[in-house]
Amino acid sequence: MIVFRYLAREVLLSMLAVSAVLLVIIMSGRLVSYLAQVASGALDADVLLQIILFRLPDFLQLILPLGLFLGFLLGYGRLYLESEMTVLEACGMSRKRLLAYAMGPALLVAVIVALLSLWLAPLGAQHTNLIFDQQKQRSELDALVPGRFQQPARSPRVVYTESMDDDGRLGLVFTAERNPQTNRLQVTLAQAGETRVLEDLDERFLVLEQGHRYEGVPGAGDFTELQFAEYGTLLPVKTQTLKYPRAEALPTSVLLQSNKPKERAQLHWRLSLPILAIVVTMLAVPLSRVNPRQGRYGRLVPSIVVYLIYLAALSNVKSLVADGAPAALLWLAHGVFIMLALNMLMFGRFWRHLFDQVALPSFGFGKGR
């Protein structure tokens, strides 16, 4: 039990460190993308934190299996490098027992990934889609910042307002846009403004009060002036699409009752992710054996290539299942890599000799027992 706790702690600490780094990298990229949308007015800054939190389960369900895989490579690799694993083997630690000890952290991560993939990730996708749907209903004026000239996303209109109260009423409004048909500049200056919705037509209008409207070509001297008490202009409807496809946002209970190919593919994909954590552990145990002369990271790159091939195979088979192929193909892909892992565990000496013969870096599976 002491050896099990020692090995599990070594793996889990490495996994947490790697997963944290991967999560920061991915979240930073997403955050930059969302900040660009906030700057353009496509998203409200108030919902940015909500989107990030709701997307965390989706990121973690893929990061944790990779973090576990790298955790075994780094953790066990250090033990081989410092000859601690050699001492354990000399004391009777067989490969079967080492694999059994490795299943402890693997089962823990598999349970967490199952919770994420079957419940939390779909729930987060639902809330993310809801936020994006609500953002689609916002008018371009909802993103205005008083005292700043702004051009809302996908709009030719430049808008400025001096102030905005809690009810959305604007004070001293300036708008400028070019008529696409006549190529004449249209400038409007009003003392106040507000957004009004016509429920029957489901359309929004910017209604300006007590102002002037000028239209013409700059430098041509043929401007026309219009004075008004109220002037309404139609606000364009946003075409913001949902962040997640429908199948990814459906609860697992709904997918269980569905016979649609895309939804069946999504169901089996969710069930595959916990299995992924188990299989990569079976692969990582033989792949983590390193020669002390080659260093701790000598097997890292070829091992990551094996993981990427595995993940790419699952992703491609998922696409085939979504197109109507049998769902058993997804489990066949798991079976292939399970057989590969068992082969590495049982015939380590053969694999090492094979890689030496073809002049490729040895995976260092060690001698069979």
N, C-alpha and C positions, 0 to 999 in steps of 0.2 A: 504493500500500500504506500510505503514511503517513496519507492521508486516511481510508482504511478503518479503520485502528487507532484514529484519533481519534474517528470517528463511533461505532464499536463500543464504545469505552471510555465515551463519553458516555451511550450508551443503557444499557449494562450496569450502570454505577454508579447511574443513576437507577432501574433495575429492581430492583437489590438493596436500595436504600433503601426503595422503595415496598413490595416484597415483605416486608421485615423488619417494617415497620409493620403491614401487614395480618395477618401471622402472629401478631404480639404481640397484636393486638386479638382475633383469633379464639381464640387459645390462652387468653387471659385469661378470655373468656366460658366456654369449656369447663372451665377449671380451677375457676372458681367453682361450676359445676354439680357437678363431681366432689367438691369439698370439702364441698358440702352433703350428698352421698351418704355421704361418709366420716363426717361429723358425725352422721348418722342411723343409722349402722351398716350401711348397704347395701353399702358397699365397705370393704375393708381399706386403711388408709393406706399399707401397704407396697407395694401394687400401683399406686398413683397415678402414680408416675413412669413405670412401664412402659406404662401406658395412654396417657399423653401421648406417649411416644416412638413407640409403634406407630401412633398416629393421625397423626403428622407427614406421612408420604407422602400420605395421603388429603387433607390440607389443602393441601400444596404442589402437587399435580397441578392444582388449580384456581387457586391463588394465582399461580403462575408465569406462566401466559398473561396474566392481568390485569396483573401487574407488568410484563411485557414491553410490553404495550399502553400502559400509562401511562408506561413508560420512554421509548418513542418520542415520546409527546406532550410530555413534559417536556424530554427531551434535545434533540430536534430543534426544539422550540418555543423553547428558549433560543437555539439557533443562528440561527433566523429573527429573534428579537427583537433580537439583537446584530448582525444583518446579516452574520454569518459565512456563512450559507447563500447569501445574495445574492452574496457574493464567490466562493463555489464555483461557483455557476451562471454567473457572468461568466467564470470560467476554463474553462467547458466541461462542468460537471457537469450532465448531463441527468437527467430523472426516471427513465429506465430504469436508468442507472448508480446513482442514489441507491437505487432499489429493490433492485438487485443487491447493493449494499453492506449494505442492511438485512437481507438474507437470511442473512448470516453469523451475527449474534446470534440470529436466528429459528431457524436450524437447530440451533444449540447448545442453545437452550431446548427445542426440539422433541424432541431426543434425550433430554434429561434428563426431560422430561414422559413420554415413551414408557417410559423405565426405571421411572418411578414408577407409571404407570397399569397397565402390563402385568405388573409383577413386585412391586415393593415395596409398593404400596397393597393388593393382594390378600393378600400375606403379612402385612402389618400387621393387616388385617381378621381373618385367621385367628387370630392371636395374641390380638387384642382379644376375639374371641368366646370363646376358650379361657379367658381370665382371667375374663370375666363368668360363664362356665359354672362355673368353680371357685368363684367367689364365691357362686353359687347353692347350692352344696353346703355352705357354711358354716352352722353353727347360730348362733343369736342370741348364744350365749355367747362365740363366737370374737371378737366385737367389744367385749367388756366391758373396761373400764378399772378396775383395782382402786382402791378408795377413792372411787368415784363412783357415785351413783344414776343409772341409765340406763334408758331405754325403747327397746328395739330397734325397728327400722323394722317397721311393719305388725304390731305385737304390742301387746296390751293390758297386758302384764306389765311391771312395774317391778322391776329387779334390782339388787342391790348385793352386791359381794363384797369382803372385806377384803384378799385376796391371791390370786395365781394363779401356780402354778409352771410350769416349762417343759413339763410333761406335760399341762397343761390342768386340773390339779386345783385346786379352789377351796377357800378357807378362810373360814369364817364367812359364810354365804350368807343374804341376805334377799331374799324375793320378795313382791310384792303385786299382786293383780289382782282384778277384779270378775267374779263369775260372771254371764254374760249371761242365764242362764235365771232365776235367783233374785234377781239384783241384790244378792247378799250379797258382802261384801268377804272375800277370802281372803289371809291373811298367813302366811308360812312363815319360820321362822328355824331354821337348821341350822348345825352345827359345821363341816361340810365338804360338798363336792359334786363331781361329775364328770359328763362326758357319756359315755353308753354307746350303742352302735349295735346294733340287732337286725338282723343280716344277712339273716335269712329274710324279715322284713317290710320291710326297707329303711327303718327309722324310727329316729329319734334320741330319746333320753330324757335329761332332766336328773335324775340320781339324787342325792338329798340324804341325808345321814347324820347320825344323832343330833340330832334336832331336834323342834320343836313346830310344829303348824299350827293356826291360829285362823280361824274362819269366823263371820261375822255381819254385822249392820247397825250401823254406828257410832251410839252413843247409845241403842240399843234394849235393851242389856243381855242379849241372848240368844245370846251367843257360845258356840260349841262349841270344845273344845280336843282336839287329837289329838297324842299323843306317838308318835314312830316311831323305829325304828332305821335303816330305809331307806325313802325315799319317792320314787317316780318320777313325773315329769310329761312328757307328750309335747311335744316341741319342734316348732312348726309348720314346714312345708316352705316355703321361699322360692319365689316365682314370678318370679324375675329373668329377664327376657327377654334374648336376644342383642342385642348392639349393632348388628350389621350383618345385613342379610338374607342368605340363603344364597348368592345369585348373586354378591353383591359380595365374598364371601370365597373364592369358588372360584378356583383357579389358571387362568390364561389357557389353558393347554394343555387343561384339561378343558372350558372353554367352546368351544374350537375343534371339539370332537367332539360338542357338544350341539345338539339341534334344538328345545329348549324355547324358547318366545318370550321369557321373561324373561332367560334366560341368553344368548340370541342378542342381545338388546337390550344387555345388559351388555357383551358382547364388542365390539360396534360402538361403544359409548360409550367404551370404553378406547382403541380405535383412533382415535376422533375427537379425543381431547384433544391429541395431537401435531399433528394437522392444524389444530386451533384456533389453536395458536401461530403457524403459518404464515399463516393467513388474517387474523388480527388485525394481523399486521405489514403485510400488503398494505393493510389499512384504515387503519392508523396513519400510514403515510407521507404520503398526501394530507391526512389529518385534522390532521397536526401543523403544517401551514403556517399561520402566524398573521401578522396585521398588527401591526407594532411599536407602533402606536397603541392596540391593544386589549389589550396585555399578554400575558404568558406563559400565563395560564390562561384566555384568552378562549374557546378552543375545547374546554376540558376537559369541561364539563358535557354539551354535545350529543354529544361523542365517547363519553363513558361511556354515554349513553343508547343509542347505536348498539351498543356492546358488550353491554349488558344485553339488548337485543332479540335479538341473535345467540345469547347463552347461553340465554335463555328459550326460543327456538325449538328449540334442540337438546334441551333438557330435556323440552319438551312432545312432540317427535317421538319421543324415547326412550320415553316413556310409551306412545305409540301402538304402537311396535314391540313393547313388552312385552305389549301386549294382542292382538298377532297381526298387526299391520300389516307390510308389507314393510320389510326393513332398508334398502332403497334410499332410503327417505324421509329417513333421517338424512344420507345423503350428498347428497341433493337440497338439504337445508338448507345444507350447506356450499357447494354449487354456486351457490346464490342469492347468498350473501354474497361469493363469489369474483367473480361477475359484477358485483356492486355495486362492489367494490374496483377491478376493472379499468375500470369505467365512470368512476369518480372519477379514476383515473390518466390516462385517455385524454381525457376531456372535462371537465377541471377548470374551464375558462372557462365552459362551459354551466352547471355546477352552481353556480358563484359567482353568475352572472347570475340563475339561477332562485331562489336563496335571497334575493337582493336584491329580486326582484320580489314575493315573498310576504311580505316584511318580517320574515323570520326571520334570526337571526344567521348571517352568512356563515361557511361552513366554511373559507374562505380557501385554496382549492385551487391558486390561482395560475394564471398564464396557461399555455396549452398551448405546447408546443415543436414 
